[in-house]
Amino acid sequence: VGFAVDNGGGAAGVLNNCSFSNLSIIPLNKAPVVSTGSVATNSLSPITLGGSVTDDNFPAPPSMTTQWSMISGPGSVSFGNASAPATTATLSASGTYSLRLQADDTSVVAFKDLAFSAYATPVEQWQGTQFAATGGLSDPLAALSQDPDHDGLSNLMEYALGIDPEVAGTTNGKII
């Protein structure tokens, strides 16, 4: 804080006095600090969101609201409790999502974005990881009806049996 006092045209360099009554200094409000946490690679829906928000408790009395929202993604997101920093997100489709956690202390709004790739169903998670080197879910050989190892078992059957879809798993129709 700086104060300037004009001596009313008097001689230069003359010090002047100044007095204040009822002076109060109010701390400045700082923006809430928002953290989204992280999401593990190849996660399966519902996703655990470990967000957190801290604030300086200004303006007084303290009042804070938080809100999760979807910025982008291949499907929709349903939040367990969109107004809680730590919650869950259920995805309607597998893919890459961008979510935002926003905090508002009634004076300043702050936010942080979280980007991640995840799967909506266990079978899509299996397809994505088994065919990761060749494009994951977008690889035509990852389709559940395909048999990339030509052992007579479709990917769906290999998923159900826990067999590698790229390594033949049968001999004369019998699983080895």
Backbone as JSON Lines, residues from 0, in Angstrom:
{"i":0,"aa":"V","n":[0.86,-1.17,0.0],"ca":[0.0,0.0,0.0],"c":[0.9,1.22,0.0]}
{"i":1,"aa":"G","n":[0.56,2.19,-0.82],"ca":[1.32,3.43,-0.83],"c":[0.4,4.62,-0.61]}
{"i":2,"aa":"F","n":[0.91,5.65,0.03],"ca":[0.15,6.87,0.27],"c":[0.93,8.04,-0.29]}
{"i":3,"aa":"A","n":[0.2,8.96,-0.86],"ca":[0.84,10.18,-1.34],"c":[0.14,11.36,-0.67]}
{"i":4,"aa":"V","n":[0.95,12.3,-0.19],"ca":[0.4,13.48,0.46],"c":[0.96,14.72,-0.24]}
{"i":5,"aa":"D","n":[0.08,15.6,-0.67],"ca":[0.48,16.84,-1.35],"c":[0.59,17.92,-0.27]}
{"i":6,"aa":"N","n":[1.73,18.58,-0.23],"ca":[1.9,19.6,0.82],"c":[1.29,20.94,0.42]}
{"i":7,"aa":"G","n":[0.43,20.92,-0.59],"ca":[-0.3,22.13,-0.95],"c":[0.56,23.22,-1.56]}
{"i":8,"aa":"G","n":[1.58,22.87,-2.29],"ca":[2.4,23.87,-2.96],"c":[3.51,24.43,-2.11]}
{"i":9,"aa":"G","n":[3.76,23.85,-0.95],"ca":[4.84,24.31,-0.08],"c":[6.2,23.96,-0.65]}
{"i":10,"aa":"A","n":[7.2,24.16,0.15],"ca":[8.57,23.94,-0.29],"c":[8.82,22.46,-0.55]}
{"i":11,"aa":"A","n":[9.61,22.2,-1.58],"ca":[9.94,20.82,-1.93],"c":[10.75,20.18,-0.81]}
{"i":12,"aa":"G","n":[10.52,18.9,-0.61],"ca":[11.29,18.16,0.38],"c":[10.75,18.3,1.79]}
{"i":13,"aa":"V","n":[9.67,19.01,1.98],"ca":[9.09,19.17,3.31],"c":[8.25,17.94,3.61]}
{"i":14,"aa":"L","n":[8.5,17.34,4.75],"ca":[7.71,16.18,5.14],"c":[6.37,16.62,5.67]}
{"i":15,"aa":"N","n":[5.36,15.84,5.36],"ca":[4.01,16.14,5.84],"c":[3.52,14.97,6.68]}
{"i":16,"aa":"N","n":[2.6,15.26,7.53],"ca":[2.0,14.22,8.36],"c":[0.61,13.89,7.83]}
{"i":17,"aa":"C","n":[0.23,12.67,8.06],"ca":[-1.08,12.22,7.62],"c":[-1.63,11.32,8.71]}
{"i":18,"aa":"S","n":[-2.89,11.47,9.03],"ca":[-3.5,10.58,10.03],"c":[-4.78,10.0,9.44]}
{"i":19,"aa":"F","n":[-5.07,8.78,9.84],"ca":[-6.25,8.07,9.37],"c":[-7.04,7.62,10.57]}
{"i":20,"aa":"S","n":[-8.33,7.64,10.45],"ca":[-9.17,7.06,11.49],"c":[-10.03,5.98,10.84]}
{"i":21,"aa":"N","n":[-10.3,4.94,11.57],"ca":[-11.09,3.81,11.06],"c":[-10.47,3.16,9.83]}
{"i":22,"aa":"L","n":[-9.16,3.01,9.82],"ca":[-8.47,2.35,8.72],"c":[-8.44,0.85,8.99]}
{"i":23,"aa":"S","n":[-8.87,0.12,8.03],"ca":[-8.76,-1.34,8.17],"c":[-8.16,-1.89,6.88]}
{"i":24,"aa":"I","n":[-7.35,-2.9,7.03],"ca":[-6.72,-3.55,5.88],"c":[-7.35,-4.93,5.75]}
{"i":25,"aa":"I","n":[-7.95,-5.16,4.61],"ca":[-8.64,-6.42,4.36],"c":[-7.76,-7.29,3.48]}
{"i":26,"aa":"P","n":[-7.5,-8.52,3.9],"ca":[-6.67,-9.4,3.08],"c":[-7.32,-9.62,1.71]}
{"i":27,"aa":"L","n":[-6.48,-9.74,0.7],"ca":[-6.99,-10.0,-0.64],"c":[-7.42,-11.45,-0.76]}
{"i":28,"aa":"N","n":[-8.49,-11.67,-1.48],"ca":[-8.97,-13.02,-1.72],"c":[-8.09,-13.69,-2.77]}
{"i":29,"aa":"K","n":[-7.68,-14.9,-2.5],"ca":[-6.9,-15.68,-3.46],"c":[-7.83,-16.7,-4.09]}
{"i":30,"aa":"A","n":[-7.55,-17.03,-5.33],"ca":[-8.36,-18.02,-6.04],"c":[-8.25,-19.38,-5.36]}
{"i":31,"aa":"P","n":[-9.33,-20.17,-5.4],"ca":[-9.24,-21.53,-4.88],"c":[-8.16,-22.31,-5.65]}
{"i":32,"aa":"V","n":[-7.52,-23.24,-4.97],"ca":[-6.52,-24.1,-5.61],"c":[-7.21,-25.42,-5.93]}
{"i":33,"aa":"V","n":[-7.28,-25.76,-7.22],"ca":[-8.01,-26.93,-7.69],"c":[-7.02,-27.99,-8.15]}
{"i":34,"aa":"S","n":[-7.25,-29.23,-7.73],"ca":[-6.47,-30.38,-8.18],"c":[-7.44,-31.46,-8.65]}
{"i":35,"aa":"T","n":[-7.17,-32.06,-9.81],"ca":[-8.05,-33.1,-10.33],"c":[-7.57,-34.5,-10.0]}
{"i":36,"aa":"G","n":[-6.34,-34.64,-9.52],"ca":[-5.78,-35.97,-9.36],"c":[-5.45,-36.54,-10.73]}
{"i":37,"aa":"S","n":[-5.33,-37.86,-10.84],"ca":[-5.02,-38.49,-12.12],"c":[-5.85,-39.75,-12.27]}
{"i":38,"aa":"V","n":[-5.86,-40.27,-13.5],"ca":[-6.59,-41.5,-13.81],"c":[-5.58,-42.49,-14.36]}
{"i":39,"aa":"A","n":[-5.61,-43.72,-13.87],"ca":[-4.68,-44.75,-14.32],"c":[-4.91,-45.08,-15.8]}
{"i":40,"aa":"T","n":[-3.84,-45.48,-16.48],"ca":[-3.91,-45.89,-17.87],"c":[-4.81,-47.11,-18.01]}
{"i":41,"aa":"N","n":[-5.59,-47.16,-19.08],"ca":[-6.49,-48.28,-19.38],"c":[-7.54,-48.52,-18.3]}
{"i":42,"aa":"S","n":[-7.99,-47.46,-17.65],"ca":[-8.99,-47.59,-16.6],"c":[-10.33,-48.05,-17.17]}
{"i":43,"aa":"L","n":[-11.12,-48.63,-16.3],"ca":[-12.45,-49.13,-16.66],"c":[-13.49,-48.29,-15.93]}
{"i":44,"aa":"S","n":[-14.53,-47.9,-16.65],"ca":[-15.63,-47.14,-16.07],"c":[-16.36,-47.99,-15.04]}
{"i":45,"aa":"P","n":[-16.79,-47.42,-13.92],"ca":[-16.71,-46.01,-13.54],"c":[-15.3,-45.63,-13.08]}
{"i":46,"aa":"I","n":[-14.91,-44.41,-13.41],"ca":[-13.6,-43.86,-13.1],"c":[-13.66,-43.15,-11.74]}
{"i":47,"aa":"T","n":[-12.67,-43.39,-10.9],"ca":[-12.58,-42.67,-9.63],"c":[-11.88,-41.35,-9.87]}
{"i":48,"aa":"L","n":[-12.55,-40.26,-9.53],"ca":[-11.99,-38.91,-9.66],"c":[-11.57,-38.44,-8.27]}
{"i":49,"aa":"G","n":[-10.28,-38.23,-8.09],"ca":[-9.74,-37.83,-6.79],"c":[-9.45,-36.35,-6.73]}
{"i":50,"aa":"G","n":[-10.43,-35.53,-7.05],"ca":[-10.24,-34.08,-7.03],"c":[-10.21,-33.53,-5.62]}
{"i":51,"aa":"S","n":[-9.62,-32.33,-5.5],"ca":[-9.61,-31.63,-4.21],"c":[-9.54,-30.13,-4.47]}
{"i":52,"aa":"V","n":[-10.03,-29.37,-3.52],"ca":[-10.04,-27.91,-3.61],"c":[-9.67,-27.35,-2.25]}
{"i":53,"aa":"T","n":[-8.75,-26.39,-2.24],"ca":[-8.43,-25.67,-1.01],"c":[-8.64,-24.18,-1.26]}
{"i":54,"aa":"D","n":[-8.96,-23.47,-0.19],"ca":[-9.25,-22.04,-0.32],"c":[-8.72,-21.31,0.9]}
{"i":55,"aa":"D","n":[-8.59,-20.0,0.78],"ca":[-8.07,-19.16,1.87],"c":[-9.17,-18.66,2.8]}
{"i":56,"aa":"N","n":[-10.4,-19.13,2.63],"ca":[-11.56,-18.74,3.43],"c":[-11.95,-17.28,3.32]}
{"i":57,"aa":"F","n":[-11.58,-16.67,2.21],"ca":[-12.04,-15.32,1.89],"c":[-12.82,-15.41,0.6]}
{"i":58,"aa":"P","n":[-13.77,-14.59,0.33],"ca":[-14.3,-13.58,1.24],"c":[-15.04,-14.23,2.41]}
{"i":59,"aa":"A","n":[-15.18,-13.46,3.47],"ca":[-15.86,-13.96,4.65],"c":[-17.34,-13.61,4.58]}
{"i":60,"aa":"P","n":[-18.21,-14.45,5.03],"ca":[-17.95,-15.81,5.5],"c":[-17.63,-16.72,4.31]}
{"i":61,"aa":"P","n":[-16.81,-17.75,4.54],"ca":[-16.41,-18.62,3.44],"c":[-17.59,-19.38,2.85]}
{"i":62,"aa":"S","n":[-17.61,-19.45,1.54],"ca":[-18.64,-20.2,0.82],"c":[-18.0,-20.73,-0.46]}
{"i":63,"aa":"M","n":[-18.04,-22.05,-0.65],"ca":[-17.36,-22.65,-1.8],"c":[-18.32,-23.6,-2.51]}
{"i":64,"aa":"T","n":[-18.36,-23.5,-3.83],"ca":[-19.08,-24.49,-4.63],"c":[-18.1,-25.09,-5.63]}
{"i":65,"aa":"T","n":[-18.28,-26.38,-5.9],"ca":[-17.45,-27.06,-6.89],"c":[-18.35,-27.79,-7.87]}
{"i":66,"aa":"Q","n":[-17.83,-28.0,-9.09],"ca":[-18.64,-28.65,-10.11],"c":[-17.75,-29.35,-11.14]}
{"i":67,"aa":"W","n":[-18.01,-30.64,-11.4],"ca":[-17.37,-31.37,-12.49],"c":[-18.22,-31.22,-13.74]}
{"i":68,"aa":"S","n":[-17.57,-31.12,-14.9],"ca":[-18.29,-31.09,-16.17],"c":[-17.43,-31.77,-17.24]}
{"i":69,"aa":"M","n":[-18.07,-32.19,-18.31],"ca":[-17.36,-32.8,-19.42],"c":[-17.05,-31.73,-20.45]}
{"i":70,"aa":"I","n":[-15.8,-31.67,-20.9],"ca":[-15.4,-30.74,-21.96],"c":[-15.51,-31.45,-23.31]}
{"i":71,"aa":"S","n":[-14.99,-32.69,-23.38],"ca":[-15.07,-33.43,-24.64],"c":[-14.95,-34.92,-24.35]}
{"i":72,"aa":"G","n":[-15.4,-35.71,-25.31],"ca":[-15.33,-37.15,-25.21],"c":[-16.24,-37.79,-26.23]}
{"i":73,"aa":"P","n":[-16.07,-39.07,-26.48],"ca":[-16.86,-39.75,-27.5],"c":[-18.28,-40.09,-27.06]}
{"i":74,"aa":"G","n":[-18.55,-40.0,-25.79],"ca":[-19.88,-40.31,-25.26],"c":[-20.24,-39.33,-24.17]}
{"i":75,"aa":"S","n":[-21.16,-39.73,-23.33],"ca":[-21.57,-38.88,-22.21],"c":[-20.92,-39.38,-20.92]}
{"i":76,"aa":"V","n":[-20.96,-38.53,-19.9],"ca":[-20.42,-38.86,-18.58],"c":[-21.5,-38.6,-17.55]}
{"i":77,"aa":"S","n":[-21.7,-39.57,-16.66],"ca":[-22.59,-39.39,-15.52],"c":[-21.72,-39.38,-14.27]}
{"i":78,"aa":"F","n":[-21.8,-38.3,-13.52],"ca":[-20.99,-38.16,-12.3],"c":[-21.78,-38.7,-11.11]}
{"i":79,"aa":"G","n":[-21.06,-39.38,-10.19],"ca":[-21.7,-39.85,-8.97],"c":[-22.3,-38.68,-8.2]}
{"i":80,"aa":"N","n":[-21.5,-37.63,-8.01],"ca":[-21.94,-36.38,-7.4],"c":[-21.12,-35.28,-8.05]}
{"i":81,"aa":"A","n":[-21.66,-34.63,-9.06],"ca":[-20.92,-33.64,-9.84],"c":[-20.47,-32.45,-9.01]}
{"i":82,"aa":"S","n":[-21.06,-32.22,-7.85],"ca":[-20.66,-31.08,-7.03],"c":[-19.64,-31.46,-5.95]}
{"i":83,"aa":"A","n":[-19.17,-32.7,-5.95],"ca":[-18.15,-33.14,-5.0],"c":[-16.81,-33.28,-5.73]}
{"i":84,"aa":"P","n":[-15.73,-32.72,-5.19],"ca":[-14.43,-32.85,-5.87],"c":[-13.98,-34.3,-6.03]}
{"i":85,"aa":"A","n":[-14.22,-35.14,-5.02],"ca":[-13.88,-36.56,-5.1],"c":[-15.17,-37.32,-5.38]}
{"i":86,"aa":"T","n":[-15.26,-37.93,-6.56],"ca":[-16.49,-38.61,-6.97],"c":[-16.15,-39.68,-8.0]}
{"i":87,"aa":"T","n":[-17.13,-40.15,-8.73],"ca":[-16.92,-41.11,-9.81],"c":[-17.51,-40.57,-11.1]}
{"i":88,"aa":"A","n":[-17.0,-41.09,-12.23],"ca":[-17.52,-40.73,-13.54],"c":[-17.79,-42.02,-14.3]}
{"i":89,"aa":"T","n":[-19.03,-42.21,-14.71],"ca":[-19.41,-43.39,-15.5],"c":[-19.48,-42.97,-16.96]}
{"i":90,"aa":"L","n":[-18.73,-43.67,-17.81],"ca":[-18.62,-43.33,-19.23],"c":[-19.6,-44.15,-20.05]}
{"i":91,"aa":"S","n":[-20.2,-43.53,-21.06],"ca":[-21.12,-44.26,-21.94],"c":[-20.4,-44.91,-23.11]}
{"i":92,"aa":"A","n":[-19.17,-44.48,-23.39],"ca":[-18.4,-45.03,-24.51],"c":[-16.92,-44.99,-24.16]}
{"i":93,"aa":"S","n":[-16.17,-45.92,-24.75],"ca":[-14.73,-45.95,-24.56],"c":[-14.08,-44.85,-25.38]}
{"i":94,"aa":"G","n":[-12.95,-44.31,-24.9],"ca":[-12.22,-43.3,-25.65],"c":[-11.52,-42.31,-24.76]}
{"i":95,"aa":"T","n":[-11.14,-41.18,-25.37],"ca":[-10.42,-40.13,-24.66],"c":[-11.4,-39.04,-24.23]}
{"i":96,"aa":"Y","n":[-11.33,-38.69,-22.96],"ca":[-12.23,-37.7,-22.36],"c":[-11.42,-36.55,-21.77]}
{"i":97,"aa":"S","n":[-12.05,-35.4,-21.7],"ca":[-11.51,-34.25,-21.0],"c":[-12.6,-33.74,-20.07]}
{"i":98,"aa":"L","n":[-12.29,-33.71,-18.77],"ca":[-13.23,-33.25,-17.75],"c":[-12.67,-32.03,-17.06]}
{"i":99,"aa":"R","n":[-13.55,-31.22,-16.48],"ca":[-13.13,-30.0,-15.77],"c":[-13.72,-29.98,-14.37]}
{"i":100,"aa":"L","n":[-12.86,-29.67,-13.4],"ca":[-13.32,-29.42,-12.03],"c":[-13.19,-27.92,-11.8]}
{"i":101,"aa":"Q","n":[-14.31,-27.29,-11.47],"ca":[-14.36,-25.83,-11.26],"c":[-14.72,-25.55,-9.81]}
{"i":102,"aa":"A","n":[-14.09,-24.52,-9.23],"ca":[-14.36,-24.1,-7.85],"c":[-14.66,-22.6,-7.84]}
{"i":103,"aa":"D","n":[-15.67,-22.22,-7.09],"ca":[-16.11,-20.82,-7.01],"c":[-16.26,-20.45,-5.54]}
{"i":104,"aa":"D","n":[-15.47,-19.45,-5.09],"ca":[-15.58,-19.01,-3.69],"c":[-16.43,-17.75,-3.56]}
{"i":105,"aa":"T","n":[-17.27,-17.49,-4.51],"ca":[-18.18,-16.33,-4.65],"c":[-17.48,-15.06,-5.1]}
{"i":106,"aa":"S","n":[-16.15,-15.1,-5.18],"ca":[-15.4,-13.93,-5.63],"c":[-14.51,-14.27,-6.81]}
{"i":107,"aa":"V","n":[-13.91,-15.45,-6.76],"ca":[-12.98,-15.89,-7.81],"c":[-13.35,-17.32,-8.21]}
{"i":108,"aa":"V","n":[-13.33,-17.58,-9.51],"ca":[-13.57,-18.92,-10.03],"c":[-12.25,-19.47,-10.57]}
{"i":109,"aa":"A","n":[-11.92,-20.71,-10.2],"ca":[-10.72,-21.38,-10.69],"c":[-11.12,-22.76,-11.21]}
{"i":110,"aa":"F","n":[-10.31,-23.32,-12.11],"ca":[-10.62,-24.65,-12.61],"c":[-9.34,-25.37,-13.02]}
{"i":111,"aa":"K","n":[-9.47,-26.68,-13.16],"ca":[-8.38,-27.52,-13.65],"c":[-9.01,-28.6,-14.52]}
{"i":112,"aa":"D","n":[-8.34,-28.93,-15.64],"ca":[-8.84,-29.93,-16.56],"c":[-8.09,-31.24,-16.38]}
{"i":113,"aa":"L","n":[-8.78,-32.34,-16.68],"ca":[-8.22,-33.68,-16.58],"c":[-8.51,-34.41,-17.88]}
{"i":114,"aa":"A","n":[-7.47,-34.88,-18.55],"ca":[-7.62,-35.65,-19.79],"c":[-7.15,-37.08,-19.54]}
{"i":115,"aa":"F","n":[-7.89,-38.04,-20.07],"ca":[-7.54,-39.46,-19.9],"c":[-8.26,-40.29,-20.95]}
{"i":116,"aa":"S","n":[-7.75,-41.5,-21.15],"ca":[-8.41,-42.48,-21.99],"c":[-8.88,-43.61,-21.09]}
{"i":117,"aa":"A","n":[-10.09,-44.11,-21.33],"ca":[-10.64,-45.17,-20.5],"c":[-11.63,-45.99,-21.31]}
{"i":118,"aa":"Y","n":[-12.04,-47.09,-20.72],"ca":[-12.95,-48.02,-21.37],"c":[-14.28,-48.06,-20.64]}
{"i":119,"aa":"A","n":[-15.36,-48.22,-21.42],"ca":[-16.7,-48.24,-20.84],"c":[-17.1,-49.62,-20.35]}
{"i":120,"aa":"T","n":[-16.55,-50.68,-20.96],"ca":[-16.92,-52.04,-20.57],"c":[-15.67,-52.91,-20.44]}
{"i":121,"aa":"P","n":[-15.75,-54.0,-19.67],"ca":[-14.59,-54.89,-19.53],"c":[-14.14,-55.51,-20.85]}
{"i":122,"aa":"V","n":[-15.07,-55.88,-21.73],"ca":[-14.67,-56.49,-23.0],"c":[-13.95,-55.46,-23.88]}
{"i":123,"aa":"E","n":[-14.36,-54.2,-23.85],"ca":[-13.65,-53.17,-24.62],"c":[-12.27,-52.91,-24.03]}
{"i":124,"aa":"Q","n":[-12.15,-53.02,-22.71],"ca":[-10.84,-52.88,-22.07],"c":[-9.92,-54.01,-22.54]}
{"i":125,"aa":"W","n":[-10.44,-55.22,-22.61],"ca":[-9.67,-56.37,-23.09],"c":[-9.26,-56.16,-24.54]}
{"i":126,"aa":"Q","n":[-10.21,-55.76,-25.39],"ca":[-9.9,-55.52,-26.81],"c":[-8.82,-54.45,-26.94]}
{"i":127,"aa":"G","n":[-8.97,-53.35,-26.22],"ca":[-8.03,-52.24,-26.31],"c":[-6.63,-52.62,-25.9]}
{"i":128,"aa":"T","n":[-6.51,-53.42,-24.85],"ca":[-5.17,-53.81,-24.38],"c":[-4.58,-54.95,-25.22]}
{"i":129,"aa":"Q","n":[-5.41,-55.91,-25.65],"ca":[-4.9,-57.03,-26.45],"c":[-4.41,-56.57,-27.82]}
{"i":130,"aa":"F","n":[-5.08,-55.56,-28.39],"ca":[-4.74,-55.09,-29.74],"c":[-4.12,-53.69,-29.7]}
{"i":131,"aa":"A","n":[-3.51,-53.33,-28.58],"ca":[-2.92,-51.99,-28.42],"c":[-1.88,-51.67,-29.47]}
{"i":132,"aa":"A","n":[-1.06,-52.66,-29.83],"ca":[0.03,-52.42,-30.79],"c":[-0.48,-52.17,-32.2]}
{"i":133,"aa":"T","n":[-1.72,-52.59,-32.47],"ca":[-2.25,-52.44,-33.84],"c":[-3.46,-51.51,-33.91]}
{"i":134,"aa":"G","n":[-3.67,-50.7,-32.9],"ca":[-4.74,-49.7,-32.95],"c":[-5.84,-49.88,-31.93]}
{"i":135,"aa":"G","n":[-5.73,-50.88,-31.06],"ca":[-6.73,-51.05,-30.01],"c":[-8.1,-51.33,-30.56]}
{"i":136,"aa":"L","n":[-9.1,-50.66,-30.05],"ca":[-10.48,-50.87,-30.47],"c":[-10.71,-50.57,-31.95]}
{"i":137,"aa":"S","n":[-9.88,-49.71,-32.55],"ca":[-10.07,-49.35,-33.95],"c":[-9.49,-50.39,-34.91]}
{"i":138,"aa":"D","n":[-8.73,-51.37,-34.42],"ca":[-8.18,-52.43,-35.26],"c":[-9.33,-53.34,-35.68]}
{"i":139,"aa":"P","n":[-9.53,-53.55,-37.0],"ca":[-10.62,-54.43,-37.45],"c":[-10.52,-55.85,-36.87]}
{"i":140,"aa":"L","n":[-9.3,-56.31,-36.59],"ca":[-9.13,-57.65,-36.02],"c":[-9.56,-57.72,-34.56]}
{"i":141,"aa":"A","n":[-9.81,-56.57,-33.93],"ca":[-10.25,-56.56,-32.54],"c":[-11.74,-56.83,-32.4]}
{"i":142,"aa":"A","n":[-12.48,-56.81,-33.49],"ca":[-13.92,-57.05,-33.44],"c":[-14.19,-58.4,-32.77]}
{"i":143,"aa":"L","n":[-15.24,-58.47,-31.99],"ca":[-15.54,-59.68,-31.22],"c":[-15.8,-60.9,-32.1]}
{"i":144,"aa":"S","n":[-16.23,-60.69,-33.32],"ca":[-16.52,-61.82,-34.22],"c":[-15.28,-62.33,-34.96]}
{"i":145,"aa":"Q","n":[-14.17,-61.6,-34.88],"ca":[-12.96,-61.98,-35.61],"c":[-12.19,-63.11,-34.93]}
{"i":146,"aa":"D","n":[-11.34,-63.79,-35.71],"ca":[-10.48,-64.87,-35.21],"c":[-9.08,-64.64,-35.77]}
{"i":147,"aa":"P","n":[-8.34,-63.64,-35.24],"ca":[-7.04,-63.29,-35.83],"c":[-5.99,-64.39,-35.77]}
{"i":148,"aa":"D","n":[-6.09,-65.33,-34.84],"ca":[-5.09,-66.4,-34.76],"c":[-5.55,-67.68,-35.47]}
{"i":149,"aa":"H","n":[-6.74,-67.63,-36.1],"ca":[-7.29,-68.73,-36.92],"c":[-7.33,-70.06,-36.19]}
{"i":150,"aa":"D","n":[-7.73,-70.01,-34.91],"ca":[-7.84,-71.24,-34.13],"c":[-9.28,-71.71,-33.98]}
{"i":151,"aa":"G","n":[-10.19,-71.05,-34.68],"ca":[-11.59,-71.44,-34.62],"c":[-12.36,-70.8,-33.48]}
{"i":152,"aa":"L","n":[-11.71,-69.95,-32.68],"ca":[-12.39,-69.26,-31.58],"c":[-12.44,-67.76,-31.88]}
{"i":153,"aa":"S","n":[-13.62,-67.21,-31.8],"ca":[-13.76,-65.77,-32.01],"c":[-13.12,-65.01,-30.84]}
{"i":154,"aa":"N","n":[-12.88,-63.74,-31.05],"ca":[-12.33,-62.91,-29.97],"c":[-13.23,-62.94,-28.74]}
{"i":155,"aa":"L","n":[-14.55,-62.97,-28.95],"ca":[-15.47,-63.01,-27.81],"c":[-15.24,-64.27,-26.99]}
{"i":156,"aa":"M","n":[-15.06,-65.41,-27.66],"ca":[-14.81,-66.66,-26.95],"c":[-13.44,-66.63,-26.27]}
{"i":157,"aa":"E","n":[-12.45,-66.08,-26.96],"ca":[-11.11,-65.99,-26.36],"c":[-11.14,-65.07,-25.15]}
{"i":158,"aa":"Y","n":[-11.92,-63.99,-25.22],"ca":[-12.08,-63.1,-24.05],"c":[-12.7,-63.88,-22.89]}
{"i":159,"aa":"A","n":[-13.78,-64.61,-23.18],"ca":[-14.49,-65.35,-22.13],"c":[-13.59,-66.42,-21.49]}
{"i":160,"aa":"L","n":[-12.71,-67.02,-22.29],"ca":[-11.84,-68.08,-21.78],"c":[-10.5,-67.58,-21.27]}
{"i":161,"aa":"G","n":[-10.24,-66.29,-21.46],"ca":[-8.97,-65.71,-21.01],"c":[-7.79,-66.15,-21.84]}
{"i":162,"aa":"I","n":[-8.01,-66.34,-23.14],"ca":[-6.97,-66.81,-24.05],"c":[-6.46,-65.64,-24.89]}
{"i":163,"aa":"D","n":[-5.18,-65.64,-25.21],"ca":[-4.59,-64.61,-26.06],"c":[-5.16,-64.74,-27.47]}
{"i":164,"aa":"P","n":[-5.8,-63.7,-28.01],"ca":[-6.44,-63.78,-29.32],"c":[-5.46,-63.8,-30.49]}
{"i":165,"aa":"E","n":[-4.19,-63.58,-30.21],"ca":[-3.21,-63.57,-31.29],"c":[-2.3,-64.8,-31.27]}
{"i":166,"aa":"V","n":[-2.61,-65.76,-30.39],"ca":[-1.86,-67.0,-30.31],"c":[-2.87,-68.14,-30.39]}
{"i":167,"aa":"A","n":[-2.69,-69.02,-31.35],"ca":[-3.63,-70.14,-31.52],"c":[-3.76,-70.9,-30.21]}
{"i":168,"aa":"G","n":[-5.01,-71.18,-29.83],"ca":[-5.26,-71.83,-28.55],"c":[-5.98,-73.15,-28.67]}
{"i":169,"aa":"T","n":[-6.11,-73.71,-29.86],"ca":[-6.81,-74.98,-30.0],"c":[-6.04,-75.91,-30.91]}
{"i":170,"aa":"T","n":[-6.29,-77.19,-30.74],"ca":[-5.8,-78.22,-31.66],"c":[-6.97,-79.16,-31.89]}
{"i":171,"aa":"N","n":[-7.4,-79.3,-33.15],"ca":[-8.54,-80.15,-33.47],"c":[-9.78,-79.79,-32.64]}
{"i":172,"aa":"G","n":[-9.99,-78.5,-32.43],"ca":[-11.17,-78.05,-31.7],"c":[-11.05,-78.15,-30.19]}
{"i":173,"aa":"K","n":[-9.94,-78.65,-29.66],"ca":[-9.76,-78.74,-28.21],"c":[-8.82,-77.65,-27.73]}
{"i":174,"aa":"I","n":[-9.22,-77.0,-26.65],"ca":[-8.42,-75.9,-26.12],"c":[-7.2,-76.46,-25.39]}
{"i":175,"aa":"I","n":[-6.03,-75.91,-25.67],"ca":[-4.82,-76.35,-25.0],"c":[-4.55,-75.45,-23.8]}
